[in-house]
Amino acid sequence: MNYHARWVVPVTSPPLRDATVSVDGPRITYVGSRGSAPGGESLDLEDSVLLPGLVNAHTHLELTPMRGFLEGVPFVDWIRTLTRARAEVLSNDALLDGARWGLAEGLAAGVTTYADTSASGVVLRALGEMGVRGIMYQEVFGPSPEQHDASLAGLRAAVDSLRPLETPLTRLGISPHAVYTVHEDLLIDTAAYAIAERLPMAMHLAESDAEIAFLREGEGPFADGLRARGIAVHRRSHSPVHLLVELRVVLAHPLLIHCVKVDATDIEFIAENHCPVAHCPASNAKLGHGIAPLRQLLDAGVVVGLGTDSVASNNRMDLLAEARLALLLQDAKCGSPSALSAHDALALATIGGARALGLNDRVGSLEVGKDADLVAFSLADAASTPAYDPVTTTVCALAGGAGRALLVTIAGVERVRDGRVLGFDASGVAARVQASADALAAWRMDQSRH
């Protein structure tokens, strides 16, 4: 199949005007001018931009029913309320439907690869059902040393039960949630388990001031919450990054999610230990954490991908919007209109994310021999005319709703055509997700009465 477009943007090489991407089975076989394209069946995408499929480096797809559920809530209260509500209201079936809906939303916005952190484990099934590419990191918790054995055994059991659900497109990983929810001994042994079993690992890190206070001073709301549960808390390290180095957890090269509260030594350690970072600008802003030092991370040679985080902390599954926000916030933070370019931002949403997940040999750019994960967006909308530079137009004009995909393929298989996710029961899943949202609203109202 030959896909023709006004613009083809390979990402790792300059954009091509009036160009073609040819696909044979799951692979790309040609990227170049339309006039030199091989013969065969063709689809003319006309006035569009054709890109590699977008890579979402951090999500919580099962939390999709919680969109808008916790608006304006301080972070520590946000986490505690989310955790309780999920446990008390949302069944695994409800979480599975949430993941399906989040994936459908992401597909329609051109996302073909997902790095998802899941407490329930249902997301791996959803990834397989929806025919997308991705890694699901099974979460583990246990802030008390007494929880160590049970938490580690539970993680091993979950991994053993989920591994049969892996597919050629999907993989299982593990995620010790964060330094304030996982005791040091459990963190060490989880990292050792990841290395021994060759499981990719991810964890939330250096996200909030409360996390820094917890480690550096043994104080703050996280420390208070643990002490209220009878769990001892003490000063542990200069920073979350320093702690991972001291415990040698960095040997697992975990994907570090957020990294908002990092200093120069943290960035140096992240780079030296080859730990990729998932940058989530919308979530970081919405929860009041601040703006991560993205420019400094990139300048230090850290591999960075973009993540939306959950819609509970973002409200959208729109990676182009995330790229635009990353660009604007970094320019604002650095006081320069050139701190991050549109080309940089698009790279973060494609090849950067692929590198962060160790998938760059297969996806993230349009190159002969790579898997045919493609997305096309129309340039015919008023918001994208005129288009001087296809990359700037894609990041800065198509983001925020205009960027509904004309076409999405994953390993050569069409998953979206004209903005519609193929083979997906949108109305049925939407109704069930709304029912979950209604149950959450009723739960919150009941809580407010007590």
SULRA-V766832 format. One record per residue. RES is the residue in three letters. SS is DSSP state (a for helix, b for strand, c for the rest). PHI is phi in radians with two decimals (* if undefined). D_FIRST is the distance of its C-alpha to the first C-alpha in Angstrom with 2 decimals. Layout:
res & ss & phi & d_first
RES & SS & PHI & D_FIRST
RES & SS & PHI & D_FIRST
This chain:
res & ss & phi & d_first
MET & c & * & 0.00
ASN & b & -1.82 & 3.80
TYR & b & -1.86 & 6.49
HIS & b & -1.72 & 9.75
ALA & b & -2.62 & 13.10
ARG & b & -1.02 & 16.75
TRP & b & -2.30 & 17.17
VAL & b & -2.02 & 15.28
VAL & b & -2.01 & 17.86
PRO & c & -1.21 & 17.41
VAL & c & 1.42 & 20.97
THR & c & -1.53 & 22.26
SER & c & -2.58 & 21.97
PRO & c & -1.10 & 22.63
PRO & c & -1.05 & 20.46
LEU & b & -2.07 & 18.42
ARG & b & -1.59 & 18.83
ASP & b & 0.87 & 16.35
ALA & b & -2.21 & 13.65
THR & b & -2.44 & 9.98
VAL & b & -2.04 & 8.38
SER & b & -1.83 & 5.66
VAL & b & -2.24 & 5.20
ASP & b & -2.20 & 6.51
GLY & c & 1.11 & 8.63
PRO & c & -1.52 & 10.71
ARG & b & -2.00 & 10.56
ILE & b & -1.43 & 9.65
THR & b & -2.01 & 9.70
TYR & b & -2.76 & 10.27
VAL & b & -2.41 & 12.12
GLY & b & 3.09 & 13.99
SER & b & -1.12 & 14.97
ARG & a & -1.12 & 12.91
GLY & a & -1.13 & 15.15
SER & a & -1.81 & 14.40
ALA & c & -1.20 & 10.61
PRO & c & -1.17 & 9.44
GLY & c & -1.30 & 8.89
GLY & c & 2.20 & 6.52
GLU & c & -1.07 & 5.11
SER & b & -2.35 & 5.48
LEU & b & -2.24 & 7.39
ASP & b & -1.57 & 10.56
LEU & c & -1.49 & 12.37
GLU & c & 0.96 & 15.32
ASP & c & -1.41 & 18.36
SER & b & -2.49 & 17.04
VAL & b & -2.02 & 17.05
LEU & b & -1.91 & 14.17
LEU & b & -2.24 & 15.84
PRO & b & -1.18 & 15.85
GLY & c & -0.96 & 16.92
LEU & b & -1.30 & 20.68
VAL & b & -2.04 & 23.14
ASN & b & -1.63 & 26.31
ALA & b & -1.42 & 28.93
HIS & b & -2.81 & 31.59
THR & b & -2.48 & 31.81
HIS & c & -2.32 & 34.12
LEU & a & -1.09 & 31.91
GLU & a & -1.17 & 34.70
LEU & a & -1.56 & 36.86
THR & a & -0.95 & 34.78
PRO & a & -1.07 & 37.65
MET & a & -1.63 & 39.87
ARG & c & -1.01 & 38.26
GLY & c & 1.34 & 41.31
PHE & c & -1.34 & 43.73
LEU & c & -2.25 & 45.41
GLU & c & -1.46 & 45.64
GLY & c & 1.18 & 48.17
VAL & c & -1.74 & 49.40
PRO & c & -0.95 & 50.63
PHE & a & -0.99 & 48.37
VAL & a & -1.12 & 50.70
ASP & a & -1.14 & 51.45
TRP & a & -1.02 & 47.75
ILE & a & -1.12 & 46.96
ARG & a & -1.12 & 49.94
THR & a & -1.19 & 49.27
LEU & a & -1.03 & 45.57
THR & a & -1.10 & 46.45
ARG & a & -1.14 & 49.16
ALA & a & -1.10 & 47.22
ARG & a & -1.06 & 44.22
ALA & a & -1.19 & 46.60
GLU & a & -1.59 & 48.78
VAL & a & -2.03 & 46.38
LEU & c & -1.69 & 42.81
SER & c & -1.30 & 42.24
ASN & a & -1.07 & 39.39
ASP & a & -1.13 & 37.75
ALA & a & -1.16 & 38.13
LEU & a & -1.15 & 36.71
LEU & a & -1.12 & 33.70
ASP & a & -1.12 & 33.04
GLY & a & -1.06 & 33.48
ALA & a & -1.12 & 30.83
ARG & a & -1.04 & 28.38
TRP & a & -1.16 & 29.12
GLY & a & -1.08 & 28.85
LEU & a & -1.17 & 25.41
ALA & a & -1.10 & 24.25
GLU & a & -1.10 & 25.79
GLY & a & -1.14 & 24.18
LEU & a & -1.03 & 20.65
ALA & a & -1.10 & 21.22
ALA & c & -1.71 & 22.35
GLY & c & 1.59 & 19.32
VAL & b & -1.50 & 21.00
THR & b & -1.91 & 18.96
THR & b & -2.24 & 21.77
TYR & b & -2.28 & 25.42
ALA & b & -1.94 & 28.68
ASP & b & -1.99 & 31.06
THR & b & -1.84 & 34.79
SER & b & -2.28 & 36.14
ALA & c & -1.44 & 39.70
SER & c & -1.47 & 38.98
GLY & c & 1.54 & 36.09
VAL & c & -1.29 & 34.20
VAL & a & -1.17 & 31.29
LEU & a & -1.04 & 29.81
ARG & a & -1.11 & 29.51
ALA & a & -1.10 & 27.91
LEU & a & -1.00 & 25.28
GLY & a & -1.15 & 24.37
GLU & a & -1.07 & 24.49
MET & a & -1.50 & 22.22
GLY & c & 1.20 & 19.51
VAL & c & -1.76 & 19.97
ARG & b & -1.78 & 20.86
GLY & b & 2.99 & 24.48
ILE & b & -2.15 & 28.03
MET & b & -1.87 & 30.93
TYR & b & -1.67 & 34.30
GLN & b & -1.29 & 37.12
GLU & b & -1.37 & 40.10
VAL & b & -2.38 & 43.64
PHE & c & -2.25 & 46.85
GLY & b & 2.75 & 50.49
PRO & c & -1.34 & 52.74
SER & c & -1.71 & 55.87
PRO & a & -1.06 & 56.68
GLU & a & -1.20 & 57.79
GLN & a & -1.55 & 54.23
HIS & a & -0.93 & 52.82
ASP & a & -1.12 & 52.96
ALA & a & -1.16 & 51.74
SER & a & -1.15 & 48.87
LEU & a & -1.19 & 47.66
ALA & a & -1.12 & 48.05
GLY & a & -1.14 & 46.14
LEU & a & -1.12 & 43.26
ARG & a & -1.06 & 43.17
ALA & a & -1.13 & 43.28
ALA & a & -1.11 & 40.45
VAL & a & -1.08 & 38.24
ASP & a & -1.07 & 39.15
SER & a & -1.33 & 38.32
LEU & a & -1.58 & 34.97
ARG & a & -0.99 & 33.53
PRO & a & -1.10 & 32.46
LEU & a & -1.51 & 30.11
GLU & c & -1.12 & 28.04
THR & c & -2.29 & 24.45
PRO & c & -1.02 & 21.92
LEU & c & -1.77 & 21.03
THR & b & -2.16 & 24.62
ARG & b & -2.47 & 27.87
LEU & b & -1.75 & 31.52
GLY & b & -2.34 & 33.86
ILE & b & -2.33 & 37.37
SER & b & -2.53 & 39.07
PRO & b & -1.14 & 42.80
HIS & c & -0.99 & 42.89
ALA & c & -2.89 & 45.15
VAL & c & -1.19 & 48.39
TYR & c & -1.62 & 50.48
THR & c & -2.13 & 49.20
VAL & b & -2.34 & 49.07
HIS & c & -1.12 & 52.24
GLU & a & -0.95 & 52.24
ASP & a & -1.09 & 52.75
LEU & a & -1.17 & 49.84
LEU & a & -1.10 & 47.64
ILE & a & -1.07 & 48.63
ASP & a & -1.27 & 48.05
THR & a & -1.18 & 44.70
ALA & a & -1.11 & 43.48
ALA & a & -1.09 & 44.94
TYR & a & -1.11 & 43.18
ALA & a & -1.07 & 39.81
ILE & a & -1.16 & 40.43
ALA & a & -1.12 & 41.68
GLU & a & -1.67 & 38.82
ARG & c & 0.94 & 36.12
LEU & c & -1.76 & 35.24
PRO & b & -1.10 & 33.89
MET & b & -2.28 & 36.54
ALA & b & -2.48 & 36.79
MET & b & -2.75 & 39.77
HIS & b & -1.26 & 40.95
LEU & b & -2.62 & 43.12
ALA & c & 0.93 & 45.36
GLU & c & -1.58 & 44.34
SER & c & -2.40 & 47.72
ASP & a & -1.09 & 51.30
ALA & a & -1.08 & 52.48
GLU & a & -1.19 & 50.62
ILE & a & -1.13 & 52.27
ALA & a & -1.10 & 55.68
PHE & a & -1.06 & 55.23
LEU & a & -1.39 & 54.67
ARG & a & -1.39 & 56.86
GLU & c & -2.08 & 59.82
GLY & c & 1.15 & 59.50
GLU & c & -2.33 & 59.84
GLY & c & 1.69 & 57.95
PRO & a & -1.13 & 56.48
PHE & a & -1.18 & 54.49
ALA & a & -1.11 & 57.65
ASP & a & -1.08 & 59.76
GLY & a & -1.12 & 57.48
LEU & a & -1.23 & 57.64
ARG & a & -1.11 & 61.39
ALA & a & -1.11 & 61.83
ARG & c & -1.65 & 60.25
GLY & c & 1.42 & 62.68
ILE & c & -1.77 & 60.20
ALA & c & -1.18 & 61.69
VAL & c & -2.30 & 60.06
HIS & c & -2.51 & 60.97
ARG & c & -1.06 & 59.81
ARG & c & -2.11 & 56.99
SER & c & -2.91 & 55.34
HIS & c & -1.11 & 54.81
SER & c & -2.80 & 51.28
PRO & a & -1.03 & 48.49
VAL & a & -1.15 & 46.81
HIS & a & -1.01 & 50.13
LEU & a & -1.07 & 50.57
LEU & a & -1.10 & 47.32
VAL & a & -1.21 & 48.43
GLU & a & -1.07 & 51.94
LEU & c & -1.53 & 50.68
ARG & c & 1.12 & 48.12
VAL & a & -1.16 & 45.38
VAL & a & -1.09 & 43.30
LEU & a & -1.13 & 42.91
ALA & a & -1.48 & 40.22
HIS & c & 0.84 & 38.35
PRO & c & -1.17 & 37.85
LEU & b & -1.25 & 35.52
LEU & b & -1.68 & 38.17
ILE & b & -1.65 & 37.53
HIS & b & 1.71 & 39.12
CYS & c & 0.90 & 41.57
VAL & c & -1.41 & 43.25
LYS & c & -1.72 & 46.76
VAL & c & -2.21 & 46.47
ASP & c & -1.90 & 48.70
ALA & a & -1.08 & 48.46
THR & a & -1.20 & 49.50
ASP & a & -1.04 & 46.98
ILE & a & -1.08 & 44.15
GLU & a & -1.08 & 45.49
PHE & a & -1.13 & 45.55
ILE & a & -1.03 & 42.01
ALA & a & -1.17 & 40.74
GLU & a & -1.07 & 42.99
ASN & c & -1.73 & 41.88
HIS & c & 0.94 & 38.13
CYS & c & -1.77 & 37.76
PRO & c & -1.28 & 34.76
VAL & b & -2.18 & 35.41
ALA & b & -1.77 & 33.70
HIS & b & -1.69 & 34.79
CYS & c & -2.17 & 35.19
PRO & a & -1.10 & 36.75
ALA & a & -1.18 & 36.86
SER & a & -1.10 & 38.46
ASN & a & -1.02 & 40.83
ALA & a & -1.28 & 41.96
LYS & a & -1.10 & 42.24
LEU & c & -1.52 & 44.43
GLY & c & 1.34 & 46.55
HIS & c & -1.45 & 45.90
GLY & c & 2.09 & 45.17
ILE & c & -2.02 & 42.61
ALA & c & -1.15 & 41.48
PRO & c & -1.38 & 42.04
LEU & a & -1.04 & 38.36
ARG & a & -1.05 & 39.09
GLN & a & -1.17 & 41.63
LEU & a & -1.07 & 39.36
LEU & a & -1.14 & 36.64
ASP & a & -1.12 & 39.30
ALA & c & -1.42 & 40.65
GLY & c & 1.59 & 37.33
VAL & c & -1.29 & 36.59
VAL & c & -1.38 & 32.97
VAL & b & -2.25 & 32.36
GLY & b & -2.10 & 29.72
LEU & b & -1.75 & 29.96
GLY & c & -2.29 & 30.84
THR & c & -1.48 & 31.62
ASP & c & 1.11 & 34.21
SER & c & -1.36 & 34.99
VAL & c & -1.24 & 35.14
ALA & c & -1.18 & 38.84
SER & c & -2.11 & 39.25
ASN & c & -2.55 & 36.59
ASN & c & 1.44 & 35.88
ARG & c & -2.44 & 32.19
MET & c & -1.99 & 28.96
ASP & c & -2.23 & 27.62
LEU & a & -1.30 & 26.71
LEU & a & -1.14 & 26.29
ALA & a & -1.10 & 29.82
GLU & a & -1.13 & 30.90
ALA & a & -1.12 & 29.62
ARG & a & -1.10 & 31.50
LEU & a & -1.16 & 34.59
ALA & a & -1.02 & 34.50
LEU & a & -1.09 & 34.54
LEU & a & -1.14 & 37.35
LEU & a & -1.17 & 39.52
GLN & a & -1.24 & 39.36
ASP & a & -1.08 & 40.36
ALA & a & -1.16 & 43.17
LYS & a & -1.12 & 44.30
CYS & a & -1.53 & 44.40
GLY & c & 1.17 & 45.86
SER & c & -2.51 & 43.35
PRO & c & -1.32 & 40.56
SER & c & -2.18 & 38.61
ALA & c & -1.08 & 39.04
LEU & c & -2.47 & 35.34
SER & c & -1.59 & 32.74
ALA & a & -1.07 & 29.64
HIS & a & -1.14 & 27.65
ASP & a & -1.07 & 29.75
ALA & a & -1.11 & 29.21
LEU & a & -1.15 & 25.40
ALA & a & -1.08 & 25.62
LEU & a & -1.06 & 27.83
ALA & a & -1.43 & 25.33
THR & a & -2.27 & 22.49
ILE & a & -1.17 & 23.41
GLY & a & -1.10 & 27.05
GLY & a & -1.10 & 26.47
ALA & a & -1.09 & 24.26
ARG & a & -1.14 & 27.11
ALA & a & -1.08 & 29.70
LEU & c & -1.70 & 28.14
GLY & c & 1.24 & 27.56
LEU & c & -2.00 & 23.77
ASN & c & -1.22 & 22.98
ASP & c & -1.36 & 21.83
ARG & c & -2.05 & 18.84
VAL & c & -2.47 & 18.26
GLY & c & 1.82 & 19.81
SER & c & -2.68 & 18.06
LEU & c & -1.67 & 14.81
GLU & c & -2.43 & 15.38
VAL & c & -1.02 & 13.84
GLY & c & 1.74 & 14.70
LYS & c & -1.38 & 15.04
ASP & b & -1.16 & 13.63
ALA & c & -1.47 & 10.69
ASP & c & -1.70 & 13.26
LEU & b & -2.20 & 12.36
VAL & b & -2.48 & 14.43
ALA & b & -2.10 & 14.64
PHE & b & -2.11 & 18.10
SER & b & -1.25 & 19.39
LEU & c & -1.85 & 21.83
ALA & c & -1.44 & 23.36
ASP & c & -1.18 & 26.05
ALA & a & -1.01 & 29.54
ALA & a & -1.23 & 29.83
SER & a & -2.03 & 27.12
THR & c & -2.18 & 28.39
PRO & c & -1.39 & 29.23
ALA & c & -2.13 & 26.86
TYR & c & -1.33 & 28.40
ASP & c & -2.31 & 26.52
PRO & a & -1.09 & 23.21
VAL & a & -1.28 & 24.36
THR & a & -1.06 & 27.76
THR & a & -1.09 & 26.37
THR & a & -1.08 & 24.06
VAL & a & -1.34 & 26.94
CYS & a & -1.73 & 29.85
ALA & c & -1.94 & 28.73
LEU & c & -1.43 & 25.89
ALA & c & -1.16 & 27.89
GLY & c & 1.46 & 30.23
GLY & c & 2.04 & 28.52
ALA & c & -1.25 & 26.52
GLY & c & -1.50 & 23.63
ARG & c & -1.63 & 22.15
ALA & c & -1.19 & 18.41
LEU & c & -1.27 & 16.11
LEU & b & -2.60 & 13.27
VAL & b & -2.38 & 13.61
THR & b & -2.15 & 11.51
ILE & b & -2.26 & 13.56
ALA & c & 0.88 & 12.53
GLY & c & 1.48 & 8.98
VAL & b & -1.70 & 10.84
GLU & b & -1.18 & 11.27
ARG & b & -2.02 & 14.97
VAL & b & -2.39 & 15.72
ARG & b & -2.37 & 14.89
ASP & c & 0.95 & 17.42
GLY & c & 1.40 & 19.77
ARG & b & -1.86 & 20.13
VAL & b & -1.33 & 19.79
LEU & c & -1.30 & 18.33
GLY & c & 1.21 & 20.81
PHE & c & -2.08 & 23.60
ASP & c & -1.43 & 27.14
ALA & a & -1.09 & 27.88
SER & a & -1.18 & 31.22
GLY & a & -1.14 & 32.60
VAL & a & -1.18 & 31.88
ALA & a & -1.04 & 33.09
ALA & a & -1.11 & 36.31
ARG & a & -1.25 & 37.01
VAL & a & -1.15 & 36.37
GLN & a & -1.13 & 38.72
ALA & a & -1.07 & 41.28
SER & a & -1.12 & 41.18
ALA & a & -1.09 & 41.71
ASP & a & -1.10 & 44.65
ALA & a & -1.15 & 46.13
LEU & a & -1.13 & 45.91
ALA & a & -1.10 & 47.67
ALA & a & -1.14 & 50.38
TRP & a & -1.08 & 50.83
ARG & a & -1.11 & 51.28
MET & a & -1.12 & 53.82
ASP & a & -1.14 & 55.70
GLN & a & -1.11 & 55.79
SER & a & -1.21 & 57.22
ARG & c & -1.46 & 60.08
HIS & c & -1.89 & 61.18
